[in-house]
Amino acid sequence: MYSTELETTDIRDELIGRFFRYVAIESQSNTASASLPSSPGQLELARQLGQELRELGVEDVVIDEHAIVTGVKRGNQPGAPRIGFIAHLDTVDVGLSPVIRPQIIRFEGEDLCLNPQKDIWLRVAEHPEIRNWRGSDIIVGDGTSVLGADNKAAIAVIMTLLSRLEISQPRGDIFVAFIPDEEIGLLGAKALDLNRFPCEFAYTIDCCELGEVVVENFNAASGEIVFTGVSAHPMSAKGVLVNPLLMALDFVSHFERSETPECTQKREGYFWFKDLVANESKARLKVMIRDFDKAAFDTRKQRIADVADRIAKQYPSGTVRYQVADTYHNIADYLQDDNRPAELLFNALDRLGVEKKLTPMRGGTDGAALCARGLPTPNFFTGAHNFHSRFEFLPVPAFQKSYETALMICILAAESTAGTRGC
């Protein structure tokens, strides 16, 4: 695939150059905003990507009012599957600076100084996973922000792929979508017009270290329980006052502490009571519900209803209302009907000699929302570590392997149709 060292160097430089260009645009999503996109930087980035796509010969480029960018690189092999690649425009807001200042540091085994002025260091003892990259160039921030490899490394991978696909290289149509506000509820994936993205299956590039693959994730739901009490002056409260705060606390007491995020791991589900606002008349309690198993997930949702009924009976002069809505679903349930994308991904990693690390994701990706809409969409690595952290880092060799994986998927998809070998 890479016949000369110069070719590999050129790809490396393009990936890094694009990544630095994209992270220069501030695009944190904003949970306080009711608009889509939730921040103006996402629309700015969308417009830049749209212009670059047109310059690369991508057809049918559309940027809609929600900053959703779509386009297609036409194929040349009839019958080859139509494949999609997806990345999100937003970076996460974890209370750090929205300004990202990337830098490349050669790692030789020692602690990395990210910011000498502020004395911020990436310590090897605290992040031992970096030891695997001794002798490699590492992209880091300056310790005042996330790095933004989640998900601008993926944007760079996809744009480099489109720029490097040779006209003569056998392939089917390659669709792309860049979408906003993944970090605050997969909002862009839910709003994506699939008529503009008519691929047979797709891939998100939105997880961590080299070889990491996601073909299963949590089923997710969110719930709100509203407790309405009866207010009364304390001097005449006996037998009259119903405290909605105590109603909410009694509700939570019916759930085991062992079934919380801090007490679970791997495929274990949980309830996460994460917000309670109350006054003397009303209390609102919010909960997140997660489980890999569909039947157990449904049981957890029913548990909310059952406990709400119990609290209502316990406080007959008060009221309890609840609502539970699904947020996203397990990718695995949808890949059972069409496993082609997972098989292609596994074959691509095998061809590249990359060990696959199947990761049951205790969260969701845009692919989870798209699977629920009928588009099989597994997920593979960008190569980065420590997402959502000031110590996020991106080994350049792993970054390159993410690109190579995307390219190999396109090549193998065409081979499976033509019955040819080689690239």
Stockholm file with secondary structure:
# STOCKHOLM 1.0

chainA/1-423         MYSTELETTDIRDELIGRFFRYVAIESQSNTASASLPSSPGQLELARQLGQELRELGVEDVVIDEHAIVTGVKRGNQPGAPRIGFIAHLDTVDVGLSPVIRPQIIRFEGEDLCLNPQKDIWLRVAEHPEIRNWRGSDIIVGDGTSVLGADNKAAIAVIMTLLSRLEISQPRGDIFVAFIPDEEIGLLGAKALDLNRFPCEFAYTIDCCELGEVVVENFNAASGEIVFTGVSAHPMSAKGVLVNPLLMALDFVSHFERSETPECTQKREGYFWFKDLVANESKARLKVMIRDFDKAAFDTRKQRIADVADRIAKQYPSGTVRYQVADTYHNIADYLQDDNRPAELLFNALDRLGVEKKLTPMRGGTDGAALCARGLPTPNFFTGAHNFHSRFEFLPVPAFQKSYETALMICILAAESTAGTRGC
#=GR chainA/1-423 SS CCCSHHHHHHHHHHHHHHHHHHHTSCCBCCTTCCSSSSSHHHHHHHHHHHHHHHHTTCEEEEECTTCCEEEEECCSSTTCCCEEEEEECCBCCSSSCSCCCCEEEEESSSCEEEETTTTEEECTTTCGGGGGGTTEEEEECCSSSCCCHHHHHHHHHHHHHHHHCCTTSCCCCEEEEEESCSTTTSHHHHHCCGGGCCCSEEEEEEECSTTEEESCBCEEEEEEEEEECBCCCGGGCTTTCBCHHHHHHHHHHTSCGGGSGGGCCTTCCEEEEEEEEECSSEEEEEEEEEESSHHHHHHHHHHHHHHHHHHHHHSTTSEEEEEEEEEECCHHHHHTTCCHHHHHHHHHHHHHTCCCEECCBSSCCHHHHHHHTTCCCCEEECSCBSTTSTTCEEEHHHHHHHHHHHHHHHHHHHHHHHCCCCC
#=GC SS_cons         CCCSHHHHHHHHHHHHHHHHHHHTSCCBCCTTCCSSSSSHHHHHHHHHHHHHHHHTTCEEEEECTTCCEEEEECCSSTTCCCEEEEEECCBCCSSSCSCCCCEEEEESSSCEEEETTTTEEECTTTCGGGGGGTTEEEEECCSSSCCCHHHHHHHHHHHHHHHHCCTTSCCCCEEEEEESCSTTTSHHHHHCCGGGCCCSEEEEEEECSTTEEESCBCEEEEEEEEEECBCCCGGGCTTTCBCHHHHHHHHHHTSCGGGSGGGCCTTCCEEEEEEEEECSSEEEEEEEEEESSHHHHHHHHHHHHHHHHHHHHHSTTSEEEEEEEEEECCHHHHHTTCCHHHHHHHHHHHHHTCCCEECCBSSCCHHHHHHHTTCCCCEEECSCBSTTSTTCEEEHHHHHHHHHHHHHHHHHHHHHHHCCCCC
//
